[in-house]
Amino acid sequence: MSETAYAPAPEAQSLSAYGGGDVIIGDVSGPAHIHGVHGTTGVTRWKALASGADLRGGWEAVEWACVPPGGVSGEHLHTRTEEVYFILSGTGEIYLDGTAHPIAPGSMVLTGLGTVHGLRNTGDSDLAWLVIEMRSPRFSAELGATAAPAHPPVPASAVPASAKEEPPVPTARLHDLRAERSVSPAGVFTGPLRTLSLETVDASGTVELTAEGREHMVFVLSGTGWVENGSDTAELNPGTAVTLPLGTRARIGADRGDGLEFFHAEVAVASPGSDR
């Protein structure tokens, strides 16, 4: 939501993980009420679900935000971080460099460096969205953080001559993730965020995530289930976030009578001792 680092919410839980570190569990209950976000009037409900302080992959924060009908998250310039908005509920408009675009559940906005963005609720119910804020490689270097692999540049020889004459790639992009199901932010983001997707687990089914060379964030959209790491188990409900730091793993399962649908982000992380 902003270019400011936040600590994890006090209510966040953790599961003791294999090989050290914790699997971080958060949810959207008990949000803070923030007045005048980015210079606007009105109240934004907001909660941090995970913080970059607990992760290695260049994350700044994972957050949930919500504004009432008529509410606004003011326009602001991104100079240090690259940001994902994934719309969870409600309808509105996202402003990208002054141009308004309609948004609804499933809309996903990629905001890269140098873009001005803001958001307005134009509907008659709350507009809620998930935020993933990533430090740019340059900003990470300025903070002295361990460098994570950035999106590799495209070799000039691989670019068709016709493409070289096209205008520069925009620093923002709007997707319908419900239609596309999986999106790479390459071409907009310069940092280590690799994949953004919607995934499902059938009733009584399971899926395992392992944070080796990757860190994961899962946000439950519908259904109920559980997450376990071999020693501890936590319930999963809509609005629950599960974040896996490097070196952890977790198994996610859906309850018998219900499947799970979740938003999933993967971030590349340099291996310990690597020079990248």
Stockholm file with secondary structure:
# STOCKHOLM 1.0

chainA/1-276         MSETAYAPAPEAQSLSAYGGGDVIIGDVSGPAHIHGVHGTTGVTRWKALASGADLRGGWEAVEWACVPPGGVSGEHLHTRTEEVYFILSGTGEIYLDGTAHPIAPGSMVLTGLGTVHGLRNTGDSDLAWLVIEMRSPRFSAELGATAAPAHPPVPASAVPASAKEEPPVPTARLHDLRAERSVSPAGVFTGPLRTLSLETVDASGTVELTAEGREHMVFVLSGTGWVENGSDTAELNPGTAVTLPLGTRARIGADRGDGLEFFHAEVAVASPGSDR
#=GR chainA/1-276 SS CCSSCCCCCTTCEEEECTTSSEEEEEESSSCEEEESGGGCSSEEEEEEEEEGGGCSSSEEEEEEEEECTTCEEEEEECSSEEEEEEEEESCEEEEETTEEEEECTTEEEEECTTCEEEEEECSSSCEEEEEEEEECHHHHHHHTCCCCCCCCCCCGGGSCHHHHTSCCCCSEEEEEHHHHCEECCBTTBCSSEEEEEEEEECTTCEEEEECSSEEEEEEEEESCEEEECSSCEEEECTTEEEEECTTCEEEEEECTTCCEEEEEEEEECCCTTCCC
#=GC SS_cons         CCSSCCCCCTTCEEEECTTSSEEEEEESSSCEEEESGGGCSSEEEEEEEEEGGGCSSSEEEEEEEEECTTCEEEEEECSSEEEEEEEEESCEEEEETTEEEEECTTEEEEECTTCEEEEEECSSSCEEEEEEEEECHHHHHHHTCCCCCCCCCCCGGGSCHHHHTSCCCCSEEEEEHHHHCEECCBTTBCSSEEEEEEEEECTTCEEEEECSSEEEEEEEEESCEEEECSSCEEEECTTEEEEECTTCEEEEEECTTCCEEEEEEEEECCCTTCCC
//
